[in-house]
Amino acid sequence: MGMGQDEIERNMGVQPLDGIMTEHELGNHALVAASTEPMTHKAVQRARKGRRLTKHMKQRMADALNLLMKQQGKEIERPWVVKDLFTY
């Protein structure tokens, strides 16, 4: 079985979120733990790898990342927004 068009549509490639988390040495668990809304490790992994997420879930990831940065006392110029983290 090859990759169908649906498969290509859902896989957007590694996302900026992945690079940001790697750069700041943040694991998937840290993001899940920081989130005030339900989030799974699997969802974070999918987000990083570029599996298509809903707009709501992308916002949830951004919110969690901003909370996590604050908790860890990391300096960022401004809060991350969805379009910083995702290319779609």
C-alpha positions as CSV (number, residue, x, y, z in Angstrom):
1,M,0.0,0.0,0.0
2,G,1.4,3.4,-1.0
3,M,0.5,6.7,0.6
4,G,-2.8,7.9,-0.7
5,Q,-3.7,11.5,-1.2
6,D,-5.4,11.5,2.3
7,E,-2.2,10.4,3.9
8,I,-0.2,13.2,2.2
9,E,-2.8,15.8,3.2
10,R,-2.6,14.8,6.8
11,N,1.2,14.7,7.1
12,M,2.6,18.2,6.9
13,G,6.2,17.3,7.8
14,V,8.1,18.2,11.0
15,Q,6.6,21.4,12.4
16,P,8.3,24.5,13.9
17,L,6.9,23.4,17.2
18,D,9.3,20.5,17.2
19,G,12.4,22.7,16.6
20,I,11.3,25.1,19.4
21,M,10.8,22.3,21.9
22,T,14.1,20.7,20.9
23,E,15.9,24.1,21.2
24,H,14.5,24.7,24.7
25,E,15.0,21.1,25.7
26,L,11.3,20.5,26.4
27,G,9.9,17.0,26.3
28,N,6.4,16.0,25.2
29,H,5.5,15.2,28.8
30,A,6.4,18.7,30.0
31,L,4.0,20.2,27.5
32,V,1.2,17.8,28.5
33,A,1.9,18.6,32.2
34,A,1.8,22.3,31.5
35,S,-1.5,22.2,29.6
36,T,-4.6,23.4,31.5
37,E,-6.8,21.6,29.0
38,P,-6.8,17.8,28.2
39,M,-3.8,16.9,26.0
40,T,-2.1,13.6,25.4
41,H,1.5,12.7,24.7
42,K,0.4,11.1,21.5
43,A,-1.2,14.4,20.4
44,V,2.0,16.3,21.1
45,Q,4.0,13.8,19.1
46,R,1.6,14.1,16.2
47,A,1.8,17.9,16.4
48,R,5.6,17.8,16.2
49,K,5.7,15.4,13.3
50,G,3.1,17.3,11.3
51,R,0.0,15.2,11.5
52,R,-2.8,17.6,10.9
53,L,-4.5,19.0,14.1
54,T,-7.7,21.0,14.6
55,K,-7.4,24.7,15.0
56,H,-8.5,24.2,18.6
57,M,-5.8,21.7,19.3
58,K,-3.1,23.9,17.7
59,Q,-4.2,26.7,20.0
60,R,-4.1,24.4,23.0
61,M,-0.5,23.5,22.1
62,A,0.5,27.2,21.8
63,D,-1.1,28.0,25.2
64,A,0.6,25.0,26.8
65,L,4.0,26.0,25.3
66,N,3.6,29.6,26.6
67,L,2.7,28.4,30.1
68,L,5.6,26.0,30.1
69,M,8.1,28.7,29.1
70,K,6.7,30.9,31.9
71,Q,7.0,28.1,34.4
72,Q,10.6,27.4,33.5
73,G,11.4,31.1,33.5
74,K,12.5,31.1,29.9
75,E,12.7,34.5,28.3
76,I,10.7,34.9,25.1
77,E,10.1,38.2,23.3
78,R,6.4,37.6,23.0
79,P,4.0,34.6,23.5
80,W,4.1,32.0,20.8
81,V,1.1,32.0,18.5
82,V,-0.2,29.2,16.4
83,K,1.3,30.4,13.2
84,D,4.8,30.4,14.8
85,L,4.4,26.7,15.6
86,F,2.6,25.3,12.6
87,T,3.1,25.7,8.9
88,Y,-0.5,24.9,8.0
